[in-house]
Amino acid sequence: MSHRVLVTGASGFIGRAILPLLSAFGCEIHAVCQTKSLAVPDVTWHRTDLLLTEQRRELLVQVRPTHIIHTAWITTPEIYWTSPLNELWKAATLDLLSLGEKVGAERFIGVGSCAEYDWSAEVMDKHTAPLTAATPYGQAKAACGMAVIHHAGAMSTAWGRLFHLYGPYEHPRRLVPSVIRSLLAGKRAQCTHGEQIRDFLHVSDVAASLAALMFSDYTGPVNIGSGKRVVIKQIITMIARELDREDLIDLGSIPAPRNDPPLLAPNVDRLTRSIGWKPAHSLEQGIQKTVEWWMQQEKK
């Protein structure tokens, strides 16, 4: 039987990267957006506000998906950490899960976050880092993820906890695009000290990992990352070298965010061993492609 896949948040940063992958596998794709659909071949678009109960239920009854990849959530920089919409998205997600079960969906893939973990742990892993999130966003994601993971029914479920990602269509105020756009404009890129250690994954690899998770029979939580640690200032330097503007980098010119952990990296054993997935891009390749993409955008 072919896969009839419902992708929420399909016009967003992650969702739009998933669509061509599913198309390549011959899936029947139903994409959900609230306002703006994309010109993507072989995709049926549904303009639906998933926070509205009736619209959510009408969508599931109409599509009757066999598989659901749920990427939609509030992600506006500086706002999403404390927004009351986190609780609304948690409720909508759990209702989407229940509705999926009722219309006969076989599999539900939810998208979580490294913000679910206690960041005082050195390595993020469910066995070593408790889910004691410090923010309303992380708390809502953690509670939602646990409910998805422990869903009792015929539908299988998995929850992908994303770490740091970058790539085309990322919000311009986030780290990688903000540095790129500053340098392209000939402006100084004001940065923190850049000593933080993180794990970065290109968005196309994030999308590929979620597709691989959907096609697998793995159930439960899984960290999604590259498995390689990088110091933030190394990423900033890579960008500057691509644009030959190392002279415009101002490390330490702005303070690091409050409670910013020095190390935030995942254990990706489940991703690589249980699911058998590895990223296609090195960090250098991903940064190069991302710089090229932003250069094209600036020319438009």
N, C-alpha and C positions, 0 to 999 in steps of 0.2 A: 504494500500500500504506500502511496506517495505521502510525503510529509506536507501537511497544510499548516504552515507556521505563522503564528501571529507575533509580530514584533512591535512592542510598544516603545515610545520614544524614538520612532524610526527616522525622524528628521534631525535627531540630535547627534552629538559628537560620536557616540559609540554606535547607536542604532543604524545610522546611515552607512557605517562601514561594514555592518553585518549583511546588509541586503544583497550585494553582489556575490557574496560567498554562498548564500543560500540559493541564489539563482543558478550558480554554477553546478550545484548539486541537484538541480531539477526540482526544487521545492516549489509548491504553490505558496506564494508569499502574500500575506495580508499585513500591511504596515499601518500603524496608528500614529496620527499626528493631531495636534490640537488646532493649528492654524494653517501651516504651510507644508504642502506635500512637495516631493522632489520628482524630477523627471528621471525616473529609474525604470528601465524596461522590465516587463513581466512582473510588475508589482501592483497589487490592488490597494489603493489608499482609502483609509477611513478617517474622516475628521471627527474625532471623538474627544470629549473632555473626560478623562478617566476618573476624575475626582467627583463626577456626577453619577450617582448610582444608576439611574435609568439608562443613561447613555452607555455606561459600562456593560450593563446587562443586555441591552439591545445588541451591542457589538458581539458579545460572545454567542448569543443565540443565532445571529446572522452568519458569523464566520464558522463556528463550530470547529475550532482548530484541533489538530492532533498534537501540536507542540506549541508552547508559548515561551518566548524569550522576552523577559520583562526588564527593560532598561530605563523606563520612565521614572523620574523622581525630580525634585527640585535640586538644581545644581548651580544656581546663580552665585558667582564668587562673592565672598564676604557676607552673603545673606543666608545661604543654605545651612550654615552651621547651627544657627539658633532659630530658624524660621518655624512658626507654628504649623506650616504646611507639611513638615516632616510627619507629624502624627496623622494628618489626613492621607498622606501617601502610604503610610503603614496600613491604615484601615482599607484603603483602596486596593492595595496589593493583596491583602489577605482575602478580600472579597473576590478579586480576580482569580486567585488560586481556587477558591471554592466554586466559582462559576465554571472555571475550566474543567474541574472534576465533573460537574453536573452535565456539561455538554459533551463529555466523552474524551477530553484531552488525555493523552498518554504521558506527557512529560512537561514539566514546568521548570524553567531555568530563571532564577532570580539573580539580580546583580546587587552585591553588597559592597562593603568598603573596608579598608584597613582601619577606618575610624571606629569600627566596632571593638577593636582591641584596646587593652590597657597599654599605652605607649611607653610605659616605664620598662617593659620587657625588652630584651635585646633583639630577639627574633620573634616575629609574629607567627604563632602557631597555636592551634586550639589546645594543645597539650601543655604549652609553656606560658602562654599569654592569655589571661582571663578576658572575657568579654565584659569589661567594665569601662565602657565608653565615657569620655569626659564631656561630650557635647550632645545636645538634643538630636542632632543629625545622626551621630554614631549610635546613640541609644535606640532611636527608632529603627535604624537599619539592623542593629543586633537583635532586637525583639522580633522584627519581621523575619529575619533570616532563621532564627530558631524555630519560629512557627512553620516556615516553609520546609525546613529540614525534617521536622517531626510530624509533618502532615500524615495523617492516618487515612489512607485510601488507596485506590487502585492506581492512581497517577503517581509516577516516580518524580522525584524532585532533587534539584541540586542548587547550591547557592555559591556563586563565584565572588569572592572578596577581592576587589580590585585594589591595587596599590597605585603607584604614580604612572600616569600615562601622558602622552603628548602626540601631536600629529595634526593633519589638516582639520580645519573647522573647530579647533579648540578655542575656548573663549579667549579673546585677545588680552584680558587682564591676568591670565595665568602665566607662570614663569617663562616657559619656552617661547610662546608667541610675544610676550611683552618685551623680552630681550631682543628677539629678531626684529620686531617692528621699530623699536628704538634705534637700532643700528642701521636699518634700512633708511630711516628718516635722517640719519646723521646726528642723532641725539645721543647723549650719554645714557647708558643703561645703568640705572641705580639698582644695586643689589644688596642683599645682606652679606655677611661674611662668607657665606657659601661653603662652610665647613660641614654642613649637615650631610649625612650619608643616607642615600635613598635607593630605591629600585625603580627604574623607569622602563616602560614598555610602549612601543609604538602602537597607536590606536588600531591599525590594521591587524596587528598581532593579538591585541585584546579581543577584537571581533572574531578572529580565527579561533582563539581559545574558547570563546563562548559557543561558537558553532561546534567545535569538537566536543565540548561538554554536552551539548544537546544531543549529538549523535551517539554519544557513549551511553553505557548503562550505569555509570557512576552515580551514586546517590550520596547526599551530604554536603558539607562545606568544602571548598577548595580555594586556596589562595591563588590569585592570578598575578604573576609578575615574571620578570626575566630570570630571576635567580642570581643576578649579578649586582653587586653593590657599586655605587658610584657616588663620588663626592660632588655636591651641587656645583661647585665652582668649576669642576671639570666639564660639565655640560655647558656652562656659560662660556668657557674658553673654546669649546668645540664650535659653538655658534659663531663666536667672534672670529675664529680662524676661517670659517667658511666664507665669511663676508669681508675678511681682511680688515677688521675694525677692532682689534684688541685694544687700541688706544682709547676706545670709548667705554670700556668696562670700568665701573666704579664699585668694586667689592667693598662691603662694609659701610656704604654710604647711607643705608637705611637699617633700622633695627630688625632683628629676626622676630617673627611672630611670638607672642607670649606663649610659654609652655611648648615651644617648638622642640621636639625631641632631637638629640644629636644623631640617633640611629633609628631608622624605620625601614625594616626589610623583612620579607616573607620567607617562610619555609615553603618551597614549591614542590616538595617531593610527590604530593598527590597529583599535581598537574603533570609532572613529567613521567612518573611511574605508573600511576593508576589509570590516567587518561592517555598517556603516551604522546603528549604534545610538547613541542619546543618552539620558540619564536623563530621567525624567518629573517628578522632584521637584527643586525648588531646595533648597538647604540650609535656608532659612527654613521652607519648607513641610514638609520632612522632620522638622525638629526640632519643629515645632508638632504634627504628627501623633503623634510619638513621646511627647511630653509628655502629650498627651491619652490615649494608650494606657496609660501608666503611672498616670495619675490614675484610670482605670477599674480597673486592677489593685489599686490601694490601697483601693478601695471594696469589693472582694470579701471 
